[in-house]
Amino acid sequence: MKNSIKILLLACFFATIGCKQSSETPTETTESTPTQNVGQEGVKDETSNPNIVQVASGSKDHTTLVAAVKAAELVTSLSNAGPFTVFAPTNAAFDKLPAGTVEGLLKPEKKTDLQNILGYHTYVGVLKPEYMQDGQEFDMVYGGKVKITKKGEKTFVNGSEILASIETSNGIIHVIGDVLLPK
């Protein structure tokens, strides 16, 4: 009984100390200003752990894709944590499209169409070729499905061969030789 009273008194003592009002006046706080860079877009170190946009921006074979991502205002989205899989058409792939197609899609009034096309090249999650199986289908960001085909050691998405795969800090890029168009 005496131990219970001692424990109860100690508990009350510590509770009283914890509730003590401070007589100090609060110091002035400064407001923080929001930064303009959001997510991984603001990462300064572009060589040790680049994200999808940083890798694509550094590729001479993907200047058209990068221009399209910028025109569609998707830089921040594709720079964030993800993870994402991007099927990245080369400049040569865009050159296969009918004359004027790319230029038309880069116009501000076509932003939604461009977002849909680029979204058809983007999957939420990481798809590594060695784990893709023949006949698999994946739902892409802006709707539609892509189909995987395997022929020997080669992997194809909607008939376009995956030429190279590059792991990034927020996913993986698969370089392809065709622009994928939703059906």
C-alpha positions in Angstrom: 0.0 0.0 0.0 2.8 2.4 1.0 4.5 1.7 -2.4 1.3 2.5 -4.3 1.1 5.8 -2.5 4.8 6.6 -3.3 4.2 5.8 -7.0 1.1 7.9 -7.1 2.9 10.9 -5.5 5.8 10.5 -8.0 3.4 10.4 -10.9 1.7 13.6 -9.6 5.0 15.3 -9.1 6.2 14.6 -12.7 2.8 15.5 -14.1 3.0 18.9 -12.3 6.5 19.5 -13.6 5.3 18.6 -17.2 2.4 21.0 -17.0 4.5 24.0 -15.7 3.9 27.1 -17.7 7.0 28.7 -19.1 7.6 32.3 -18.1 9.8 32.9 -21.1 8.3 35.0 -23.9 8.1 33.3 -27.2 10.7 34.3 -29.8 9.7 35.8 -33.1 9.4 33.2 -35.8 10.1 33.8 -39.5 7.9 32.7 -42.2 9.4 30.2 -44.7 9.0 30.9 -48.3 7.9 28.1 -50.6 10.4 26.8 -53.0 9.7 26.7 -56.7 11.1 23.2 -57.3 8.8 20.4 -56.3 9.8 16.8 -55.8 12.9 15.5 -57.3 12.9 18.2 -60.0 14.9 20.4 -57.6 17.7 17.9 -57.1 21.0 19.7 -57.8 23.1 16.6 -58.2 22.2 15.4 -61.7 24.9 12.7 -62.0 24.7 10.4 -59.0 21.0 9.6 -59.0 19.2 11.2 -61.9 15.4 10.9 -62.4 13.6 10.1 -65.6 13.5 13.7 -66.8 17.1 14.3 -66.0 18.2 11.1 -67.9 16.0 12.0 -70.9 17.3 15.6 -70.9 20.8 14.4 -71.1 20.2 12.2 -74.1 20.8 13.6 -77.6 18.4 10.9 -78.9 15.4 12.1 -76.9 15.3 15.9 -77.5 11.8 15.6 -79.2 10.5 13.6 -76.2 11.8 16.1 -73.7 10.3 19.0 -75.7 7.0 17.1 -75.7 7.2 16.5 -71.9 7.8 20.2 -71.4 5.0 21.3 -73.7 2.6 18.9 -71.9 3.7 20.3 -68.6 4.7 16.9 -67.3 8.2 17.7 -66.1 7.3 17.9 -62.4 5.1 14.7 -62.6 7.8 12.6 -64.2 10.5 14.1 -61.8 8.6 13.0 -58.7 9.2 9.8 -56.7 7.1 7.5 -58.9 8.1 4.8 -59.5 7.4 5.0 -63.3 8.2 3.1 -66.4 8.5 5.3 -69.4 8.6 3.9 -73.0 10.8 6.6 -74.5 10.6 7.0 -78.3 13.8 8.3 -79.9 13.9 11.3 -82.2 14.0 8.9 -85.1 10.7 7.4 -83.9 9.0 10.9 -83.9 10.5 11.5 -87.4 8.4 8.5 -88.6 5.2 10.3 -87.8 3.4 12.2 -90.7 4.9 15.6 -91.4 3.7 18.3 -89.1 2.4 15.9 -86.4 5.0 16.7 -83.8 4.8 20.4 -84.4 1.0 20.4 -84.2 1.1 18.4 -80.9 3.5 20.9 -79.3 1.0 23.8 -79.7 -0.6 24.9 -76.4 -4.1 24.1 -77.7 -3.1 20.4 -78.2 -1.7 20.0 -74.6 -4.4 17.5 -73.6 -3.8 15.4 -76.7 -0.1 15.4 -76.0 -0.6 14.5 -72.4 -2.7 11.5 -73.5 -0.1 10.3 -75.9 2.7 10.7 -73.4 0.5 9.0 -70.7 0.2 6.1 -73.1 4.0 5.8 -72.8 3.9 5.8 -69.0 3.1 3.1 -66.5 3.0 3.6 -62.7 5.4 1.0 -61.4 8.7 -0.5 -62.6 8.5 -3.0 -65.5 11.9 -4.6 -66.1 12.2 -6.6 -69.4 13.5 -9.7 -67.7 10.2 -9.9 -65.7 7.9 -9.1 -68.6 6.1 -12.1 -70.1 4.9 -12.7 -73.6 1.3 -11.7 -73.9 1.2 -9.5 -70.8 -0.8 -6.3 -71.0 -0.4 -3.2 -68.8 -2.8 -0.3 -68.2 -1.1 2.9 -68.9 -1.4 6.2 -67.1 -3.8 7.9 -69.5 -5.8 4.8 -70.4 -5.3 2.1 -72.9 -3.3 -1.0 -72.6 0.1 -2.0 -74.1 0.9 -5.5 -74.9 4.3 -7.2 -74.4 5.7 -9.6 -76.9 8.9 -11.7 -76.5 10.9 -13.0 -79.4 14.0 -14.9 -78.1 15.9 -12.4 -76.0 14.1 -9.4 -77.4 11.2 -7.6 -75.8 8.6 -5.6 -77.7 5.9 -3.2 -76.5 3.0 -3.0 -79.0 5.4 -4.3 -81.7 8.2 -1.7 -80.9 11.4 -3.3 -79.7 12.9 -2.2 -76.4 16.3 -1.1 -77.6 17.8 -0.2 -74.2 16.7 0.1 -70.6 18.0 2.7 -68.1 17.2 2.5 -64.4 16.7 5.9 -62.8 16.1 7.2 -59.3 12.3 7.1 -59.8 11.8 4.2 -62.2 13.0 2.9 -65.5 13.2 4.2 -69.1 12.8 1.8 -72.0 14.1 3.3 -75.3 11.9 2.3 -78.2 12.0 3.0 -81.9 8.3 3.9 -82.4 5.8 6.4 -80.9 3.0 4.4 -79.3 -0.4 5.7 -80.2 -3.5 4.8 -78.3 -6.1 2.9 -80.3 
